[in-house]
Amino acid sequence: MAKSSVDRKDDGDGLRSSVLGRRRRFSFSGHQSEHGEDSRSRSRSEFPERYGDEYSDGRSWSPPCGRTVGSLQFTLTDPDVLNCAVCVEPLTIPVFQCVNGHIACSSCCKKIGNKCPSCFMAIGYKRCHAIEKVLQSVQMACQNVKLGCNQKFGYHMKNVHEKKCPFAPCSCPFSSCNYIGSFRMLVNHFSTKHGASPTSFRFSFSTSLLMNVETEVYLLKEEREDVLFVLKNETVDLGSKIKISCIGPLPNAAYSYDIVANSQESYLKLHTCSKSVPDSGYNPNLEPYLLVPRGFFNDLLGLKFEVCIWRSEARD
């Protein structure tokens, strides 16, 4: 069971609850209620003019219990207590409970046939409003705060936000570079560190490219929607492996593309799909690629490409 650690003083008596274990700090948004007319009718002379002031003799002062104090800081010793026991993801509203108090998110209730996996009692019919209020009140910062995201949201919105966060980490596609930053930071990094400027293109329009066999990365930037694509060339024994991937700023956005390699009267074509995925879930070895034999390269001009990219939804 998770417990919070909150320090509070009232008339000189101290109250503290602390538990060892894994801890996560949250800001709990809410207000303490008044305890009655007696507390409201106390003379203001008993207290300093503002919370946090000191008495004339230097003694510190804390607001009386029952006064409105805004948000509270507390420590959650077990972060998993706000996760669904079935999918182990952050709970989302609505939250349901069985007669024995076991909880699960609504989507998992359907997946398990409305039968609690802990006690096999029915679940998915009774809401757990207490946990729902906690989820709505607990405010947390995005995990990408160091990359520039300043948004805060309820714990139940954690996955929803972070799947769409425009500050999701992106890795530099150059094999010799270990730089990781947000989409905006990466665009600036290309220019300052690699001297690479992206070629503009428009969705659903074909773009001609001329690439040297030794070129590792070719950048493409959609001129209207500000989306960046990377055409990467990997040299292998048989020739070159050409693949395209998307870099932000919208994680999990889906795109389709055609790559056509031309050489005199012959051509090779790849039609496939690509997704803008979080850096932690990207595996370049799983990306489809076009294998271009060395004979397709012109010793003087290099390799000529025709590239066309569009949103998958637009053509499906």
N, C-alpha and C positions, 0 to 999 in steps of 0.2 A: 504494500500500500504506500502511496506517495504521501509525504507530509511536507507542509510548508514551514519555513522558518521566518517568523515575523517578530521583530522586537517592538514592544510597546510598553510605555510607562503610564501608570494611573495612580495618583495620590501616593507616590513613593514606592509602590509595590512593583516589582519587576516580573515580567512574564516572558519566557522564551521557550520555544520548542525547536530542537535541532536533532537531526538524525544523520548518521554517517551513511555514505553511499554515493552513488553517482548523482551529480547535482547540475541543474540548469536554472539560470536566473530568468525570471519573467517580470514584467510590469503588469500588475493587476489593476485594471481600470475600474474604478467604482467609488462610491462614497459611503462613509459611515453614517448611519441614521441618528437622529436626535433621540435621546432616551426619555424625554418628557419635558413638561413645562418648567420643572425646577432647574434643569440644566440650562434651558434657554434663558431663564430669567435672572441668572447670576449676574452680578455687577461686573461690568467690563474692567473695573479697577482691580479685579482679582488676577487679571491676565495682562500681559503686554499687548500693545496695540496690534502687533502682527505675530503670526506663528513664527517660531524660530528666534524670537528676540530673547534678550537676557534681562533678568532683574537688575536693579541698580547696584546690588551687592556682588554682581558677577555670576550669580547662579544661573545655570541654563534652565530653559523652560520647555516643556512638551505640551502639545494641545491636549485638553481633557478628552477622555473617551466619550464618543458621541458627537464630537465636532466633525465637520466635513474636512477631510484632509487630502482628498484627491486620490492618486494612485499609490499602491503599496508595492514594496519590493519584497519578494520572497524567493526561497530556494526550493526547487523541485528535486528531491533526492533521487527519484526514479523517473526519468523522462518517458519511459515506455508506458507509464500509467495513462497517458493521453493518446495512446495508440490503440487501434483496433486489435483485439486478441486473435482475430482470424487472419487478416492480411498484413498485420504488423505495420500498417501505414497510419499516419495521423488521422484520428477520428474526424469524420465530417458530419455535419448536421443534416438530417436527423440521426440521433443515436437511439438505439433500442436496447431494452434489457429483458431478461427472462425473469421468472418469479424468484429466482435465487440471486438476482442482482448482477449476473454476468452481462457484459455489454458488447455490442458489435455495431458497425456502421450499416447503413441500410442496404448497400450493394452486397455486402457479405451475407446478410440475412437471407437474401434471395439465393445466393450461391450454395448455401448450406441447407437449403430447403426449410428454412424457418425452424431449425432444430439446433438448440444450443450445443456446441461441441464440448462444453465442459460438463454439463449435467443432463443433456439430451431433452431438456424441457423446451416448450415452444418459445420462440423469440422472433421479434419483428412486428409485434402488435402493440407493445407498450413503450412509450417514449421515456427516455431518461433525461428529464428536464434539468436536473441538477448538473449533470456533466455538460449538457448543452450550454448552460449559462457560464460554466467555467471556460469552455472552449471559446465562447464569444468574448469573454472578459480578458483572457490571457492574451496580451499583445507581444509579438516577437519581431525581431528584425530579420531581414532576408539574409540568407547565408552568403550572398554576394555583396555584402555591405562594404567589404574592402575593395571591391571593384567599382564602387560608385552607386550602388542601389541604396536609397535611403528610405524605402517604403517599409512600413510596419503594418501588420495584419494579425487577425485572430489565428490561433493555432490551427483551427479547422480549415483555414485557407492556405496553409503552408505549401502543400503540394500544388494547388491550383496556381499560386503566384510563381513558384520557382520553376514550373514547367514553361511559363511564358515570360520569365524575367529577361529583359533585353541586356542585362549585365552578366549573363551566364558566361563562365570562363571559356575561352577559345584558345587553342594552341596554334603557334606559328607553324605553317605548313613546310617551312624550310627544314630539311632533315638535320642540319647542323645547328639549329636554333632551338632552345628550350623555353622560349618566352611564352608566357600565358597571361592573357588579359581579356578584358571585355571586347566586344565588337569594335567599339569606337577606339579603344586603346590599340587594338591590333591594326586597324587601318593606318593610324599614325606611325605605328612601329614599322610597317612595311616600307613607308617612305623614308623614315629617318635612319633605320638600321640596314635596310637591304636595297634602298634606292629603287624600289619597285613601285610603279604607278599602274593602277588598274585601267583596263580598257573598258570603255562604256558600251553597254548593249541594252536592248529593250526586250522584254519578254515577248515570246512568240515570233520574233524576227531573227532571221539568220545573220550571223556575224562571221566574217572571214578573218582567220588568224594565220600568221606565218611564224613558225616556231623553229628555232635551231635545235638540233638533236641533243645538244648539251644543256638546253634550258630545263631547269627543274620545275619551276613554278610559273604559271601564267595567271594573272589576276583578271577577273571580269566583275564589273560593278554595274548593277541595274540602275539606270539613270533616273528612274522615277520613284522606285520603291526603296532605294538605298540598301540593296541586298548584295552581298559579296560572294562570288563563287571562285573556287580555286581549280584550275586545270593543272594537274600534276603529271609530270613525265618521269617515269622510272625506267632507267636503262637496264635491260636484261640481255642475255646471250642472243635471243632471237630478234631483238629489236627494242621497241619501247612500249611500255604499258601506260596507256593514257586513261586517266579517270577524272571525274569532276565531283567535287563536294561543295556543300554550301556552308558558309560561315555567317551565322546570325543575320540580323539581330533577333529573330523570332525562333526560339527553339522548337523543334518538331514540325516545322513547316515543310510541306511536301512539294517536290518539283519533279518534272520529267525533262529529259533532254536527249537530243540527238548529237552525236559526234560523227562527222564524215571526214575521212582522210583521203585526199586525192593524190593520184600519181599518174599523170598522162591520161590514158584511157581507162585506168582501173580506179576503184575506190573501195574503201572499207567503211562500214557503218555500224554504230552501236546506238541502240535505243534502250534507255533504262530510266530508273527513277533515283532520286536522291533526297535525303532528308537533312535538315539542319538539326543535329542532335547535340545534347550536352556533351561537353568535353570528356566527362567521366564515362560516358557510354559509347564513345566513338572507337571503332575498330577499323582502321584503314584496310586491313587484309580482307575484310568482308565486302568492300566496295567493288562493284562490277567494273571492268576495264576493257578498253579496246587495245588489242595487241597489234602493233604496226610493225611489219617486217622491215629490216634495214633497207631493202630495195626500194621502199616507198620514199625514202629521203633523197632529196636533191642535194648533192654535195655543196652546191653554191647557195641555193635558196632555202634549204631546210625542208620542213614539212608544212604543207598547206592544209588547214582545217576549215570546215564549216561547222559552226556550233549554233544550235537553236535550243533555248531553254524556255519553259513555260510552267506556270503553276499547274499541278496535276489536276486540280478540280476544274480548270478551264477547258481541258481537253477530254476528260473522262466521260 
